[in-house]
Amino acid sequence: MKIDEMTIREAREIAQMFGGAAGAKPSPFPAGSAWLIRTVTMAWTGRVRAVVGDFLVLDSAAWIADTGRYSAATKAENLTEVEPAGDGVIVGIGAIVDARPWSGDLPTDVK
């Protein structure tokens, strides 16, 4: 096989054998999954719409000004202070300190 005669399909098949497209970064945030995300300045909850480059796009997002006791917030999914932000919130992946999956309903009411 001559590389300059490869079809796009053949190139894609080879890329998949090595983990996807060249330069693609793996992400622990699959589309549709819900998360509690702590960043360097604040926390967010939301459902991942997409990972675009170094950014998460969240739907049903809420800015969490105060989680209360973190262990209680993650177990009971009961947050102290919540500001709903809606859809299309963009969070820089480089600002994420930690994240945990969110299994309950995402908070949608001001608290």
Legacy VTK file of the C-alpha trace (Angstrom):
# vtk DataFile Version 3.0
C-alpha trace
ASCII
DATASET POLYDATA
POINTS 111 float
0.000 0.000 0.000
1.344 3.406 -0.967
0.476 6.095 1.560
-0.218 8.694 -1.125
-2.799 6.351 -2.677
-4.741 5.687 0.554
-8.446 6.408 0.635
-9.993 8.465 3.428
-11.649 5.282 4.739
-8.321 3.486 4.942
-6.732 6.426 6.753
-9.615 6.503 9.269
-9.281 2.764 9.891
-5.576 3.177 10.631
-6.281 6.162 12.929
-8.838 4.098 14.887
-6.252 1.364 15.407
-4.123 3.949 17.240
-6.885 5.455 19.375
-8.675 7.848 17.033
-7.838 10.866 14.967
-4.368 12.352 15.181
-4.216 14.907 17.979
-7.546 13.846 19.503
-7.503 13.855 23.310
-9.417 11.228 25.278
-12.109 12.648 27.560
-13.703 11.250 30.715
-16.816 13.359 29.966
-19.084 11.441 27.560
-21.932 13.371 25.962
-25.117 13.032 27.989
-23.398 12.389 31.323
-24.136 14.612 34.355
-21.370 15.963 36.610
-20.497 18.009 39.667
-17.402 19.883 38.517
-15.168 21.951 40.791
-12.982 24.521 39.068
-10.267 26.786 40.432
-12.851 29.471 41.237
-16.277 27.834 41.526
-18.305 24.679 41.000
-20.818 23.683 38.332
-23.367 20.970 37.792
-24.588 20.076 34.347
-25.069 17.546 31.580
-22.310 17.343 28.967
-23.537 18.341 25.522
-20.084 18.139 23.951
-16.358 18.356 24.498
-14.976 20.897 22.041
-11.213 21.194 22.107
-10.315 22.118 25.682
-13.860 23.082 26.676
-16.948 21.345 28.046
-20.337 22.557 26.867
-22.917 21.941 29.619
-26.701 21.914 29.415
-29.015 22.179 32.436
-26.044 23.849 34.103
-25.988 25.538 37.480
-23.288 27.590 39.169
-22.758 26.216 42.657
-21.652 29.040 44.928
-21.558 26.773 47.981
-21.625 22.976 48.064
-21.878 22.887 51.837
-19.954 19.932 53.221
-18.573 18.316 50.086
-19.044 14.743 51.310
-22.697 15.455 52.132
-23.241 17.199 48.800
-21.884 14.257 46.832
-23.800 11.609 48.768
-27.120 13.360 49.247
-26.788 15.573 46.185
-27.948 18.400 48.419
-26.196 21.688 47.633
-26.284 24.791 49.838
-26.319 27.571 47.216
-27.392 27.133 43.565
-27.742 29.586 40.659
-29.258 27.915 37.561
-27.492 28.979 34.348
-29.363 26.987 31.678
-27.941 25.489 28.502
-24.733 26.172 26.631
-22.451 26.976 29.565
-18.801 26.594 28.580
-16.237 25.425 31.137
-12.509 25.328 30.404
-11.158 21.846 31.036
-7.855 23.356 32.192
-9.680 25.048 35.084
-11.148 21.795 36.438
-9.775 20.729 39.815
-11.913 17.614 40.188
-15.216 16.191 39.005
-17.618 13.466 40.047
-20.511 11.914 38.200
-23.924 13.238 39.289
-26.558 10.501 39.459
-29.627 12.387 40.671
-31.672 15.173 39.171
-29.632 18.231 38.277
-30.491 21.261 40.411
-32.750 23.694 38.544
-34.114 25.932 41.317
-32.381 28.919 42.908
-31.252 28.059 46.367
LINES 1 112
111 0 1 2 3 4 5 6 7 8 9 10 11 12 13 14 15 16 17 18 19 20 21 22 23 24 25 26 27 28 29 30 31 32 33 34 35 36 37 38 39 40 41 42 43 44 45 46 47 48 49 50 51 52 53 54 55 56 57 58 59 60 61 62 63 64 65 66 67 68 69 70 71 72 73 74 75 76 77 78 79 80 81 82 83 84 85 86 87 88 89 90 91 92 93 94 95 96 97 98 99 100 101 102 103 104 105 106 107 108 109 110
